[in-house]
Amino acid sequence: MRPAALADSPVGLASWVIEKFQRWGDCREGLDRTFGRDALLDNLSLHWFTRAGAASIRLYRESALDPGVSGRAEVPTAILMPLRDGVTVPAPREWAERSYNVTRWTVLERGGHFPEWEVPREVADDMRQFFAGLA
């Protein structure tokens, strides 16, 4: 589906977005149970009423055109890697360490491409532990 088509029909947008949640998320327990029907409808409404469908995928396109990072970021960096991300393959820590000062590396056994939504407690706990280590 082309990005312009996302603005033509709420049903078209819904089918495109829900397919991404289904395929990229960790939906072993079902789409509704993983994300919640109301939350999915809220997300779709936000995209539809603000006409943000095409803009929301711009980052993916730009990243594909220029995936490189210039230089190495020396600030302490935490990386949380969901094993069931339907978009990316978990990268080796060594790859991340080439570009970032990785001080925390966490692999999630649950959750997919949307871990903040799928397993919010695990994400929040990991963030707390990372920032506590900086103090």
Secondary structure, 3 states (H helix, E strand, C coil): CCHHHHHCCHHHHHHHHHHHHHHHCCCCCCHHHHHCHHHHHHHHHHHHHCCCCCHHHHHHHHHHHCCCCCCCEEEEEEEEEECCCCCCCCCCHHHHHHHEEEEEEEEECCCCCCHHHHCHHHHHHHHHHHHHHHC
